[in-house]
């Protein structure tokens, strides 16, 4: 499977590296406005191939995207310390008016995977620019926030995060919603699992976990300027799901066109990802405060989306 990556900074290169280590792609084509950076990243990542699975890694411009089944969009400027993802909007949106036509000229059948922040709004603008079905324009959304939540719950409960089923919904950002009411482990609510394990799941503990999930990006950016390893691994998992038609459930961002309860906005819900992109969107079971918080999160994004109009 050939995969294109636009943007060879921390996120794009980490995604390409993760794909090589996991043997996700047989060919990875890198593109960046800084051609020297793209070439250097391709060469460096290629040197990891003998330690993983066979793959070609090239930096030969957009023409190398011919036949790509998926293209990761990780281009644009990075988030600065103290800057919200929504504040990135005006600085990043214009990039995609140039990038998308060039991608589609060479990979018209690809699933577009959006990683650039603010990811919900960029996913919406990519959908509008491309004219593709929303199913084929998939934002990484809250996959990383969900991974952070599952990791922290796993650590607290003393179990592997893969055994925790919990979701972060709405905006990938400050208004995101942690769906505590549906969080489970071993098929039971996490409060029940905690009691069986000699743990507690108090409101205070939930608040602490919420804060760690919600502020993770700010802490990491303050310490090392950017976040990239976690999302790089998440993007590699998304590509693998497309390659293998896995039909896994991930909290992905997409323009809503199937659930009448919500407006036509781009936000994260549990979605089934396969070879053709998003196959199904699931309306989550939420308690009343969570439902209100999700509507607020969508409203925040809908208001910000007004600035996307050219």
Phi and psi in degrees as a GROMACS rama.xvg file:
@    title "Ramachandran Plot"
@    xaxis  label "Phi"
@    yaxis  label "Psi"
@TYPE xy
-93.1915  136.645  UNK-2
-128.121  133.38  UNK-3
-98.3954  148.53  UNK-4
-132.331  119.917  UNK-5
-103.821  118.408  UNK-6
105.234  109.373  UNK-7
-110.952  27.5799  UNK-8
-76.2167  -153.4  UNK-9
-59.9066  -46.2645  UNK-10
-71.2727  -50.4291  UNK-11
-60.8838  -44.0107  UNK-12
-69.7556  -35.4329  UNK-13
-66.2083  -37.9801  UNK-14
-64.8313  -44.4354  UNK-15
-62.9123  -42.4468  UNK-16
-62.8167  -43.975  UNK-17
-63.5557  -38.6003  UNK-18
-64.4303  -39.0582  UNK-19
-65.0093  -47.7322  UNK-20
-61.7116  -34.1458  UNK-21
-91.734  -2.98542  UNK-22
66.612  34.8513  UNK-23
-77.4804  -36.0723  UNK-24
-125.562  145.713  UNK-25
-85.88  -22.5439  UNK-26
-147.463  133.66  UNK-27
-124.761  123.023  UNK-28
-109.535  122.397  UNK-29
-104.052  138.143  UNK-30
-133.946  137.343  UNK-31
-151.629  149.174  UNK-32
-59.2091  -28.7419  UNK-33
-91.6994  94.3183  UNK-34
-64.4974  -31.1575  UNK-35
-65.654  -38.7779  UNK-36
-64.3911  -45.7403  UNK-37
-58.7847  -44.6746  UNK-38
-64.8509  -41.1188  UNK-39
-66.6927  -41.9548  UNK-40
-64.0876  -42.7544  UNK-41
-61.0017  -44.6126  UNK-42
-65.6639  -43.2813  UNK-43
-64.3839  -45.8575  UNK-44
-66.2705  -36.711  UNK-45
-58.1741  -32.1938  UNK-46
-71.7875  -9.81435  UNK-47
-87.305  -14.2653  UNK-48
-57.9766  -41.8631  UNK-49
-60.8331  -17.212  UNK-50
-98.7114  3.76019  UNK-51
-136.089  -115.775  UNK-52
-122.18  152.874  UNK-53
-57.7824  135.68  UNK-54
-165.809  149.849  UNK-55
-97.2699  138.432  UNK-56
-129.281  116.325  UNK-57
-129.863  160.071  UNK-58
-135.816  82.1681  UNK-59
-123.821  23.6697  UNK-60
84.3552  179.984  UNK-61
-62.7849  -25.0542  UNK-62
-61.5699  -24.4332  UNK-63
-72.0648  -8.77767  UNK-64
-80.3563  -5.91816  UNK-65
-51.6041  121.934  UNK-66
83.4337  3.88545  UNK-67
-64.8036  136.012  UNK-68
-86.8253  -20.7176  UNK-69
-148.145  145.192  UNK-70
-131.046  123.044  UNK-71
-89.4539  127.43  UNK-72
-104.174  102.446  UNK-73
-123.235  27.8013  UNK-74
-88.5461  169.477  UNK-75
111.909  -179.367  UNK-76
-89.493  156.575  UNK-77
-87.0219  163.977  UNK-78
-78.4506  132.171  UNK-79
-91.9152  157.087  UNK-80
-54.1937  128.478  UNK-81
82.0186  -4.23683  UNK-82
-90.495  132.356  UNK-83
-78.9863  162.017  UNK-84
-64.6249  -33.006  UNK-85
-67.264  -30.3636  UNK-86
-69.3009  -18.399  UNK-87
-73.6271  -14.9264  UNK-88
-52.7944  -56.6428  UNK-89
-64.6776  -27.7924  UNK-90
-81.5459  -21.1176  UNK-91
-106.502  -28.7231  UNK-92
-58.6301  -42.008  UNK-93
-61.4986  -29.3654  UNK-94
-56.6322  -38.7956  UNK-95
-77.3141  -20.3918  UNK-96
-65.8699  -25.118  UNK-97
-89.2308  -38.0132  UNK-98
-75.3608  -46.7686  UNK-99
-60.0609  -46.2049  UNK-100
-58.3748  -35.7262  UNK-101
-70.4041  -37.537  UNK-102
-63.9321  -49.5258  UNK-103
-69.8654  -23.8829  UNK-104
-63.8074  -28.2366  UNK-105
-112.309  -20.688  UNK-106
-134.643  64.3371  UNK-107
-66.3711  -19.4696  UNK-108
-103.849  6.32433  UNK-109
-74.81  151.256  UNK-110
-82.2226  127.437  UNK-111
-91.8463  124.637  UNK-112
-110.204  115.895  UNK-113
-96.9882  125.969  UNK-114
-118.051  -17.4848  UNK-115
-67.9281  143.635  UNK-116
-95.2244  149.646  UNK-117
-73.7399  115.181  UNK-118
-61.5867  -36.4677  UNK-119
-64.9532  -45.2132  UNK-120
-72.7025  -37.5997  UNK-121
-67.3321  -37.8467  UNK-122
-61.2565  -40.1262  UNK-123
-65.2076  -42.7544  UNK-124
-70.238  -34.9236  UNK-125
-64.7795  -39.2012  UNK-126
-60.5839  -45.5327  UNK-127
-67.9677  -43.4698  UNK-128
-65.5052  -44.98  UNK-129
-72.4079  -30.3774  UNK-130
73.4651  9.15231  UNK-131
-79.3482  161.618  UNK-132
-60.7042  140.493  UNK-133
-54.0108  -24.1138  UNK-134
-63.9872  -25.9302  UNK-135
-98.8404  1.79413  UNK-136
-119.52  102.463  UNK-137
-115.67  116.181  UNK-138
-85.9988  144.574  UNK-139
-64.0492  -20.3684  UNK-140
51.2061  -128.496  UNK-141
-102.86  25.7639  UNK-142
-60.6964  -35.8846  UNK-143
-74.5452  -39.6589  UNK-144
-62.2675  -41.5055  UNK-145
-63.9308  -40.3191  UNK-146
-63.3532  -39.5528  UNK-147
-63.9573  -43.5111  UNK-148
-61.6991  -47.1922  UNK-149
-64.7032  -37.1292  UNK-150
-63.7429  -47.4457  UNK-151
-66.5956  -39.2723  UNK-152
-66.0175  -40.2973  UNK-153
-61.7077  -42.5377  UNK-154
-64.3058  -40.9426  UNK-155
-68.1533  -39.3702  UNK-156
-86.881  -11.0048  UNK-157
76.423  32.052  UNK-158
-132.198  166.766  UNK-159
-66.79  141.025  UNK-160
-61.6775  -24.9665  UNK-161
-65.1148  -18.8595  UNK-162
-92.2897  1.44482  UNK-163
-102.874  131.601  UNK-164
-116.428  103.529  UNK-165
-153.324  150.834  UNK-166
-130.916  147.725  UNK-167
-111.192  129.412  UNK-168
-120.76  168.083  UNK-169
84.2033  -136.135  UNK-170
-72.4531  142.253  UNK-171
-83.2436  83.9985  UNK-172
168.547  -156.421  UNK-173
-64.3135  -27.4826  UNK-174
-96.0361  9.21219  UNK-175
-57.821  156.645  UNK-176
-120.687  121.123  UNK-177
-86.4743  118.079  UNK-178
-86.4072  78.7035  UNK-179
-66.229  -35.1443  UNK-180
-64.0821  -24.2117  UNK-181
-107.816  4.65352  UNK-182
-69.1814  130.763  UNK-183
-139.037  159.112  UNK-184
-143.284  136.432  UNK-185
57.1701  28.3896  UNK-186
79.6766  4.57381  UNK-187
-122.988  157.282  UNK-188
-54.7976  147.072  UNK-189
-61.5271  -28.6627  UNK-190
-64.4317  -39.083  UNK-191
-67.8803  -44.8871  UNK-192
-60.7449  -42.3673  UNK-193
-60.626  -43.2178  UNK-194
-64.7423  -36.1292  UNK-195
-69.9981  -22.1707  UNK-196
-100.752  7.05848  UNK-197
75.1455  19.9904  UNK-198
-107.513  170.484  UNK-199
-118.96  151.72  UNK-200
-130.893  63.7897  UNK-201
-78.0132  168.723  UNK-202
-60.7523  -34.7558  UNK-203
-65.8881  -43.003  UNK-204
-64.9764  -42.5477  UNK-205
-60.9504  -40.1142  UNK-206
-63.7567  -40.0985  UNK-207
-64.9059  -42.9115  UNK-208
-65.9656  -43.4171  UNK-209
-54.9076  -46.5716  UNK-210
-63.1838  -41.5282  UNK-211
-66.6168  -38.1768  UNK-212
-67.9635  -48.7611  UNK-213
-68.1303  -32.0894  UNK-214
-104.375  6.00323  UNK-215
-56.7676  -48.299  UNK-216
-60.7544  -40.6502  UNK-217
-64.5313  -41.113  UNK-218
-64.0828  -44.3965  UNK-219
-67.7117  -43.0047  UNK-220
-63.1537  -38.1882  UNK-221
-63.4519  -36.8317  UNK-222
-84.98  -34.8372  UNK-223
-139.401  15.8584  UNK-224
79.862  -19.952  UNK-225
-163.513  159.19  UNK-226
-110.859  134.1  UNK-227
-153.103  -30.5797  UNK-228
-65.8727  -48.5477  UNK-229
-61.7469  -48.3383  UNK-230
-70.6952  -31.4484  UNK-231
-60.4032  -42.8527  UNK-232
-66.4609  -38.6696  UNK-233
-64.1932  -40.6833  UNK-234
-65.6084  -38.7179  UNK-235
-62.2684  -38.2537  UNK-236
-66.2961  -37.0195  UNK-237
-64.2272  -43.5982  UNK-238
-63.3696  -41.6917  UNK-239
-61.2771  -39.4255  UNK-240
-62.8644  -36.8721  UNK-241
-70.9962  -45.5584  UNK-242
-58.8753  -45.0139  UNK-243
-97.8142  5.03784  UNK-244
49.0175  48.0442  UNK-245
-66.4721  -32.3138  UNK-246
59.6006  44.8179  UNK-247
-84.9628  157.252  UNK-248
-97.1472  120.289  UNK-249
-133.087  154.237  UNK-250
-85.594  89.7798  UNK-251
-106.05  154.877  UNK-252
-97.2887  134.116  UNK-253
-158.273  154.005  UNK-254
-68.8288  122.69  UNK-255
-72.3332  121.577  UNK-256
-132.662  2.74911  UNK-257
-117.39  -21.2621  UNK-258
-108.788  105.137  UNK-259
-64.3293  -16.9837  UNK-260
-67.0301  -24.8713  UNK-261
-114.253  153.282  UNK-262
-74.2741  172.98  UNK-263
-76.0999  85.959  UNK-264
-138.962  167.734  UNK-265
-109.183  118.12  UNK-266
-160.221  170.761  UNK-267
-94.8727  132.915  UNK-268
-138.149  166.044  UNK-269
-62.9489  124.74  UNK-270
-134.771  146.791  UNK-271
-90.5395  123.384  UNK-272
-111.608  127.95  UNK-273
-141.634  -161.553  UNK-274
-60.9932  -31.3604  UNK-275
-97.7962  10.0531  UNK-276
103.826  -140.241  UNK-277
-79.8888  122.914  UNK-278
-96.5854  -36.9197  UNK-279
-148.849  143.887  UNK-280
-115.408  132.29  UNK-281
-103.439  128.977  UNK-282
-81.8734  114.899  UNK-283
-73.6953  152.838  UNK-284
-84.3554  117.452  UNK-285
-125.323  152.5  UNK-286
-80.4675  173.774  UNK-287
-59.9717  -46.7961  UNK-288
-62.0851  -38.5107  UNK-289
-66.7692  -40.6802  UNK-290
-61.9671  -41.0835  UNK-291
-64.9032  -42.5503  UNK-292
-64.6701  -36.962  UNK-293
-67.619  -42.3241  UNK-294
-61.293  -38.2662  UNK-295
-64.1314  -44.1302  UNK-296
-60.3737  -43.225  UNK-297
-65.1481  -37.8162  UNK-298
-64.4248  -39.158  UNK-299
-58.8505  -45.3758  UNK-300
-69.2618  -39.7469  UNK-301
-62.5767  -40.3804  UNK-302
-65.9204  -44.2122  UNK-303
-65.0477  -31.5675  UNK-304
-65.5358  -20.0166  UNK-305
-60.5331  -25.937  UNK-306
-80.4368  -4.43758  UNK-307
-80.9466  -15.7315  UNK-308
-67.9908  129.055  UNK-309
